[in-house]
Amino acid sequence: MFRFALAIAVFCASPCLAAENAPSEEFVVVISACKAGGECKNFRIPTDAYSILQCQRSIGSAVIARWGDAHPAYTIKSWRCAAASERGV
């Protein structure tokens, strides 16, 4: 009996964890940035974050750094993570 239960646990570990951690919602980084002349915009950058916390704690800062390097004419004023379905930002 014990071997059977162990086999199920081992067999299920990877697929079950993957299903448990599957993204239920997509998240974006919303960057508010301005050019020197005062023109400001919000930019929505897709991420592969599976939670708002993951976006805020690890993925967001990397996205911001890459975006800032690619857009030197803009100064980043603020940023946040949001659900991709959220509009009006």
C-alpha positions as a printed NumPy array, in Angstrom:
array([[  0.   ,   0.   ,   0.   ],
       [  2.764,   2.433,   0.926],
       [  4.612,   1.878,  -2.376],
       [  1.424,   2.563,  -4.335],
       [  0.806,   5.845,  -2.481],
       [  4.42 ,   6.882,  -2.96 ],
       [  4.216,   6.091,  -6.685],
       [  1.132,   8.275,  -7.032],
       [  2.826,  11.118,  -5.167],
       [  5.929,  10.925,  -7.352],
       [  3.924,  10.583, -10.567],
       [  1.662,  13.499,  -9.68 ],
       [  4.301,  15.854,  -8.263],
       [  5.346,  17.686, -11.421],
       [  2.053,  17.787, -13.356],
       [  0.022,  18.534, -10.235],
       [  2.304,  21.361,  -9.15 ],
       [  2.295,  22.769, -12.66 ],
       [ -1.5  ,  22.742, -12.727],
       [ -1.655,  24.271,  -9.263],
       [  0.703,  27.094, -10.284],
       [ -0.816,  27.607, -13.718],
       [ -1.573,  31.24 , -14.425],
       [ -5.145,  32.124, -13.704],
       [ -4.616,  35.65 , -14.936],
       [ -1.998,  37.503, -16.928],
       [ -0.183,  40.502, -15.5  ],
       [  1.402,  43.563, -17.073],
       [  3.808,  46.195, -15.831],
       [  2.317,  49.662, -16.28 ],
       [  5.047,  52.276, -16.627],
       [  4.239,  55.982, -16.404],
       [  7.012,  57.846, -18.174],
       [  7.618,  61.354, -19.482],
       [  9.806,  62.926, -22.135],
       [ 11.817,  66.063, -21.365],
       [  9.182,  68.249, -23.07 ],
       [  6.501,  67.122, -20.631],
       [  4.775,  64.535, -22.821],
       [  3.766,  61.719, -20.479],
       [  2.312,  58.314, -21.323],
       [  1.417,  55.014, -19.717],
       [  3.012,  51.942, -21.277],
       [  1.698,  48.412, -20.701],
       [  4.362,  45.712, -20.917],
       [  3.242,  42.061, -20.816],
       [  4.986,  39.735, -18.354],
       [  5.04 ,  36.038, -17.669],
       [  4.19 ,  36.609, -13.992],
       [  1.628,  34.208, -12.574],
       [  0.768,  36.392,  -9.578],
       [  0.7  ,  40.06 ,  -8.691],
       [  3.323,  39.441,  -5.997],
       [  5.699,  37.778,  -8.442],
       [  5.279,  40.723, -10.769],
       [  5.92 ,  43.258,  -8.001],
       [  8.834,  41.475,  -6.35 ],
       [ 10.935,  40.104,  -9.163],
       [  9.697,  40.434, -12.713],
       [  8.628,  44.075, -12.549],
       [ 12.065,  45.494, -11.773],
       [ 13.682,  43.551, -14.632],
       [ 11.005,  44.73 , -17.081],
       [ 11.489,  48.335, -15.963],
       [ 15.268,  48.166, -16.333],
       [ 15.034,  46.739, -19.866],
       [ 12.35 ,  49.234, -20.869],
       [ 14.321,  52.186, -19.487],
       [ 17.442,  51.098, -21.387],
       [ 15.446,  50.755, -24.611],
       [ 13.698,  54.149, -24.211],
       [ 16.342,  56.673, -23.083],
       [ 14.203,  59.661, -24.145],
       [ 11.737,  58.858, -21.331],
       [ 12.073,  59.289, -17.582],
       [ 10.14 ,  56.699, -15.596],
       [  7.974,  58.474, -13.032],
       [  6.207,  55.438, -11.576],
       [  5.337,  51.825, -12.257],
       [  2.99 ,  49.167, -11.006],
       [  1.789,  45.693, -11.803],
       [ -1.778,  45.19 , -12.923],
       [ -4.014,  42.494, -14.299],
       [ -3.845,  42.461, -18.091],
       [ -7.632,  42.676, -18.16 ],
       [ -7.571,  45.974, -16.253],
       [ -8.27 ,  48.925, -18.501],
       [ -8.121,  52.655, -17.976],
       [ -4.446,  52.771, -17.082]])
